[in-house]
Amino acid sequence: MTDLGLFWRRPRAWVGGEWVNRAGFQLARAVYQSLRHRPSPVGVAPEQRTLARSLIEEGMVVIPDFLPAEVFAQVREEFTRAFDPARETVMRAADDTVNRSAGKFDPRSTAVTSAVIRGVQQESCKLSDALAPASMRHLVNNPFIWQMASAAMGKRVKYRPGAFFQREKRAPGQAMDTEQNIALHEDVFYPSIKVFFYINDNTAENGAFVVVPRTHRLDRQRLHHEYLYSIDVARQKSGKTVSHAVHACGRMEVFGRAYAKGDLKEVQAVGKANTLIIANTMAFHRRGGSSPVEERHQVRMSFRHVETLHHFLYPRFGTRKSRRFRDTAYY
């Protein structure tokens, strides 16, 4: 219970069988979560509430030149040091799993994890106070980022999120990029914040983050989408034919009966190094296509731990063991 059980579980995006979802189970889950999350800019400093309102309304904000130049230089140096070839690397030459984050490596380790996943070379390294003190202080523990995440989710962030250095590009010899996150998708059906800090220039060519603004709103069309997809997911899990099959990359794309392609206007968050992206990944979003020649470098942070029972009860259940796991878990 302390490590991976009840205290650490978050609501899954799709659960239940076909008939319970036909009866409206996913709709009830979505409405319930909407009532539990009350986004508001009130907790953000007055001079930054315009940004908070934009995040709440649009689903994403882009903040260039986020850190002072001397601090950004320290963060970039830590990124370079983290991927030093002399450091320990957990290497897999090929990995066709749907989701590399599902317990595929020890989250307590700051070793570099490297894998080729559906045509993309992805490398990541968990941030820690020992490995990246400047990044931890100015990004992971940044009060402004916590306030913005709390405002957009309608729940107060009580302790720091999981954070990783990441770099990726098209794997050598791979003609196609079909990794699951290249398809337009939702992460969950309730407000959920991810933060991306660009270490180098993120462009359309090397896979900058893409979002469809305002699709995080639980309006009639989004409820229709949740209803139809809950049925299709349940049917596909049981081996039945579906109206909207899982995409070849492993994600269910959102085009279908609820949305047409013309309804979804993508915005790509291209930005120079030292740009901060805060996004609500309840909105439809995706990773841009990878480049065969240019890497994309970033810090990635996820605040989905706010949905866990442990976070809700913290620090009442902040035992030494749970605190240690809290600081190492992959969220």
Residue pairs with C-beta under 8 A, 6 or more apart in sequence:
1 7
2 319
2 321
2 322
2 325
3 321
3 322
3 325
6 309
7 308
7 309
7 310
7 313
7 317
7 322
8 308
8 309
8 310
8 325
8 329
9 308
9 309
10 188
10 304
10 305
10 307
10 308
11 29
11 33
11 188
11 189
11 190
11 307
13 186
13 187
13 188
13 189
14 26
14 229
14 230
14 233
14 234
15 25
15 29
16 25
16 26
16 230
16 234
17 234
17 238
18 231
18 234
18 235
18 238
18 240
21 227
21 230
21 231
21 234
22 231
24 227
25 230
26 189
26 226
26 227
26 229
26 230
27 223
27 226
27 227
29 189
30 189
30 190
30 218
30 222
30 223
30 226
31 218
33 189
33 190
34 190
34 218
36 154
36 155
36 190
37 153
37 154
37 155
37 190
37 191
38 154
39 56
39 151
39 152
39 153
39 154
39 191
40 56
40 151
40 154
41 49
41 52
41 53
41 56
41 151
42 151
43 147
43 150
43 151
43 156
44 51
44 52
44 147
44 148
44 151
45 144
45 147
48 144
48 147
48 148
51 61
51 63
51 148
52 147
52 148
52 151
52 152
54 61
55 61
55 148
55 151
55 152
55 278
55 280
56 151
56 152
57 214
58 213
58 214
59 211
59 212
59 213
59 214
59 215
59 216
59 279
59 280
59 282
59 283
60 211
60 213
60 267
60 269
60 277
60 278
60 279
60 280
60 283
61 148
61 277
61 278
62 269
62 271
62 275
62 276
62 277
63 275
63 276
63 277
63 278
64 271
64 272
64 274
64 275
65 272
65 274
65 275
66 72
66 197
66 274
66 275
66 276
67 75
67 138
67 139
67 274
69 274
71 134
71 138
72 273
72 274
74 134
74 135
75 132
75 134
75 135
75 138
75 139
75 197
75 199
75 299
76 199
76 273
78 131
78 132
78 133
78 134
78 135
78 165
79 132
79 135
79 165
79 199
79 297
79 299
81 131
82 110
82 112
82 125
82 131
82 132
82 165
83 112
83 123
83 125
83 165
83 167
87 111
87 112
88 109
88 111
88 112
89 111
89 112
89 113
89 114
90 105
90 109
90 111
90 112
90 113
90 114
91 114
91 115
92 114
92 115
92 116
93 116
94 115
94 116
95 104
95 115
95 116
95 117
96 117
96 118
97 104
97 117
98 180
98 250
99 180
99 250
100 115
100 117
100 122
101 330
103 330
104 113
104 115
105 113
107 126
107 162
107 328
107 329
107 330
108 328
109 126
110 125
110 126
110 127
110 128
110 130
110 131
111 125
112 123
112 124
112 125
113 123
113 124
113 125
114 121
114 122
114 123
115 121
115 122
115 123
116 122
116 171
116 174
117 179
118 177
118 178
118 179
118 180
118 249
118 250
119 170
119 171
119 174
119 175
119 176
119 177
119 178
119 179
119 290
120 168
120 169
120 170
120 171
120 174
120 177
120 179
120 290
121 168
121 169
121 170
121 171
121 172
122 166
122 167
122 168
122 179
123 166
123 167
123 168
124 164
124 165
124 166
124 167
124 300
125 131
125 164
125 165
125 166
126 162
126 163
126 164
126 165
126 328
126 330
127 135
127 136
127 140
127 163
127 164
127 165
127 299
128 136
129 136
132 165
135 163
135 165
135 299
136 163
139 145
139 163
139 195
139 197
139 299
139 301
140 160
140 161
140 163
140 301
141 160
145 195
145 276
145 278
145 301
146 157
148 193
148 278
149 157
149 161
149 193
149 195
149 278
149 303
149 306
150 156
150 157
152 191
152 193
152 278
152 280
153 191
153 192
153 193
153 303
153 306
154 191
155 306
157 303
157 306
158 306
158 311
158 314
158 315
159 305
159 311
159 314
159 326
160 327
161 195
161 301
161 302
161 303
161 305
161 331
162 301
162 302
162 305
162 329
162 330
162 331
163 299
163 300
163 301
164 299
164 300
164 301
165 199
165 297
165 298
165 299
166 297
166 298
166 299
166 300
167 295
167 296
167 297
167 298
168 207
168 290
168 295
168 296
169 206
169 290
169 291
169 292
169 293
169 294
169 295
169 296
170 177
170 290
170 291
170 292
170 293
174 292
177 289
177 290
178 248
178 249
179 249
179 287
179 290
180 247
180 249
180 250
180 251
181 249
181 251
181 286
181 287
182 249
182 286
182 287
182 288
182 289
183 247
183 249
183 251
183 252
183 253
183 286
184 210
184 212
184 253
184 254
184 255
184 264
184 266
184 284
184 285
184 286
185 251
185 252
185 253
185 254
185 284
185 285
185 286
186 215
186 254
186 281
186 282
186 283
186 284
186 285
187 194
187 281
187 282
187 285
187 304
188 281
188 282
188 304
189 226
189 282
190 282
190 307
191 216
191 280
191 282
192 280
192 281
192 282
192 302
192 303
192 304
192 307
193 278
193 279
193 280
193 281
193 302
193 303
194 278
194 279
194 281
194 300
194 301
194 302
194 303
195 276
195 277
195 278
195 279
195 299
195 300
195 301
195 302
195 303
196 202
196 209
196 269
196 276
196 277
196 279
196 298
196 299
196 300
196 301
197 274
197 275
197 276
197 277
197 298
197 299
197 301
198 271
198 272
198 273
198 274
198 275
198 276
198 277
198 297
198 298
199 273
199 297
199 298
199 299
200 273
200 295
200 296
200 297
201 271
201 272
201 273
202 208
202 209
202 269
202 270
202 271
202 275
202 296
202 298
203 270
203 294
204 268
204 270
204 288
205 291
205 294
206 288
206 290
206 291
206 294
206 295
206 296
207 287
207 288
207 289
207 290
207 291
207 296
208 268
208 269
208 270
208 271
208 288
208 296
209 268
209 269
209 277
209 279
209 285
209 287
209 288
210 266
210 267
210 268
210 269
210 285
210 286
210 287
210 288
211 266
211 267
211 269
211 279
211 283
211 284
211 285
212 264
212 265
212 266
212 267
212 283
212 284
212 285
213 265
213 267
213 283
214 283
215 222
215 264
215 283
215 284
216 280
216 282
216 283
221 258
221 259
221 263
222 258
224 257
224 258
225 254
225 256
225 258
225 259
228 243
228 244
228 256
228 257
228 258
229 244
229 252
229 256
229 258
232 242
232 243
232 244
232 245
232 252
233 252
235 241
235 242
236 242
236 245
236 246
243 256
243 257
244 252
244 253
244 256
244 257
245 252
246 252
247 253
254 264
254 284
255 261
255 264
264 284
268 288
269 275
269 277
269 279
271 277
279 285
290 296
302 331
303 331
304 331
305 311
305 326
305 329
305 331
310 317
310 322
310 326
314 326
318 326
